Amino acid sequence: MKITVDIKPLIDTKKSGIGYYTENILREMIQLNRDNEYILNFFAFRNYHSKTDLINGYFDGIDNIKINPCRWFPPRIYQMIWPFFGIPYRLFFNNKNSKNSDVTIFFNFYVPPGVAGKTITVVYDTVYKDYPETMHNLTKTMLKLSLKQSIERADLIITPSEFSRERVMYHYDIRQPEKVRVVPGGVDHRRFKPASKNQILKTLASYNIKHDYFYYIGNLEPRKNLERLIIAYSNAQKKLETFPILVISGSKAWQYESIFDVVENLSLKDKVLFTGYVSEEDVSILMSGGIAFCFPSLYEGFGMPPLEAMACGTPVLVSKTSSIPEVIGNAGYMVNPYSIEEIEQGLIKLASEPSLRTELLKRGLEQSKKFSWQQSAAKFLGMIHELGN
């Protein structure tokens, strides 16, 4: 089969969950079936060489791919105009590589008009409908303009969880259950595993982390519920003589200023450490070194970070909402993300009860084994072949 993939999520300089889902599913699919031909579409009006080098780094040594850039049109302009004007996507990539594709995949919600072959889109969540107040206005506007018509255009919609599947079907009144399928995220068990003591000590020194710590990684934005986590932490650390610090990693997304304001107002500058964006090499080590991983997010389409933390042998404190219970099972300490008191109690118990941490660690390692990118990619690939045939 000839399969075209729009790889926009892969060329973002700071990948988020969508980028990692795209990278891992695509890499494993390509390796699972070398008979398929994969055409990788991307806009490269600027920074063509750096983008090409980045893509080559992902797929080094793989010979059944073709890089297929559009170098003559700015991607931002195309993204702004296609919801209003039916300019065919294939015109921007109209060459022998992609015009006869059997299936074209979009990993980032959208399906523009005029796509070659059958179409698949991945819809990770419906947060813009369920929790619109937690989204950036521009992102919310683009989804409002584009997602309904993208879902109507798609021949197959893939979600990362049963929760997201149900929300997509509900909001868009989809009467064909077989049109929406689930392919969960996974864990790269070669990368996410308990780190050695030497690795942990070396990495902690590079971030100037000198104490036991709770850990969070993810974007700094309202949906991640960091303000309540910090307030709960402030209350909890007053109740024990010694208490771990709180280490927060991730990029500043939007409305992040209030997170820093809470730290300032509660006089926690010496107890809450912001590391900024962390390299891929350091993430699993920082997860391994924490006494617990904290992820009281208000809403997640899948929730990859706590799953990865469990694979690193770290207990997790997580929300009991949206898709998270589906992913974590009985392996995490569950809290109501709107209850500061519940988050506070969870932090205290995890800090003061080694037996609880040990039990959650064991459960987490077992639960994480149920997820792998190889299994997810095989499921995705089966759906592609079913659609293409």
Number of C-alpha atoms within 10 A of each C-alpha: 15 19 25 28 22 20 22 18 21 22 17 12 10 13 16 15 17 17 19 16 24 22 20 20 25 22 16 17 22 20 16 14 13 13 11 15 18 26 22 21 23 24 24 21 14 13 10 15 10 12 19 16 11 16 17 13 10 14 16 10 8 13 12 15 17 15 13 22 19 17 16 11 13 13 16 10 9 16 13 12 11 16 20 9 11 11 15 15 16 15 13 17 20 15 11 8 19 25 16 14 22 19 24 26 25 23 25 17 21 24 28 23 17 13 22 21 19 18 26 27 23 26 24 25 24 21 19 17 15 12 12 13 13 19 19 15 13 9 11 17 12 14 19 13 14 19 19 15 16 22 23 13 20 23 16 20 25 24 25 23 24 20 21 25 22 16 19 22 15 12 12 12 9 15 10 8 10 9 15 24 20 18 20 25 27 25 25 14 16 6 16 22 21 20 17 11 12 9 14 19 15 12 18 17 10 8 14 11 16 10 13 17 23 26 25 27 25 21 21 22 22 20 18 21 20 26 20 21 25 22 18 21 27 20 18 20 18 10 10 11 6 11 20 21 21 25 22 22 19 19 20 14 14 15 13 16 12 14 18 16 12 18 19 12 9 12 12 18 13 9 18 21 19 17 15 15 16 16 10 10 11 14 19 22 25 28 30 28 25 26 21 30 29 28 25 27 24 22 23 21 23 27 23 20 21 28 27 27 33 32 29 26 29 29 31 32 23 26 26 21 18 20 20 27 18 15 22 25 14 13 24 28 22 22 21 16 23 15 13 19 18 15 28 21 16 22 24 20 15 22 22 14 10 12 11 14 22 15 13 24 24 16 19 27 22 15 19 25 14 11 20 17 23 19 18 23 24 17 17 20 19 13 17 21 13 9 15 17 9
